[in-house]
Amino acid sequence: MPKVKTNRSAVKRFRITKSGKFNRSSAFTRHLKSAKSAKRRRNLRKGGMISDSDLGRIRELLPHS
């Protein structure tokens, strides 16, 4: 069985927690910020956790975590 490569783009997007879940950053933060309200931009600074339904797919991309 060959070794499984880690998906390098997923490494840059997700960080694993001690409990084995994954942190992620918010989408829609890169440009067109003048169209978004200050409250919306402030809330987009906060990240989030990967949902349980997506957890299996993320674990396949990051096999060594």
N, C-alpha and C positions, 0 to 999 in steps of 0.2 A: 504494500500500500504506500503510495507516495505521500510525502508531507503536504499539508494543506497550507497554501500561502495566505497570509493576512492581507485583507483588502486595505490598501494604504489610504484611500480616501475616507474610509470609515474610521481609521485611527485618528484622523484629523478632526472628525466630527463628533465622536462619542468618547466619554471617559467613564471607566467602570468605577462603581462605588465599592465599599468594603462588603456590603451585603450582596454584591453580584449583580446589581441593577446598573443601568446606564444613564448618565446625564447627557443632555443635549442642549444646544443653544436654540434660540428662537429663530424662525424664518422671518422674512420681510423686513430685515434691518439694514440692508446694504445701501439702498439709494432711494430717491424720491421721498426724503424725509420731511420736506416742507409740506407735503400733502397730508401727513399724519399729525394728529394732535400730540401735544406734549405728554398727555397722560398715556396715550397709546405707545409712544416711543419709550417712555419710562417703563411700562410693563413689558415691552419687548426685550429690555435689557436682561430680564430674569430668564433663566433657562427653564428646563423642565426635565421630567423623567420620560424614558421610553415606555410606551404602554406595553402591557403584558402580551398583547396580540402581536406586537412587532419584535418581542424579545428573542424569539427563535431565529428570526432572519438576521438580527444583529450579531447573535452568537456565531452564526455560520460565517459572517464576514470577519469576525475577530476570534479565530479558533484558539488563540493562545492566551486569552484573557480569562 
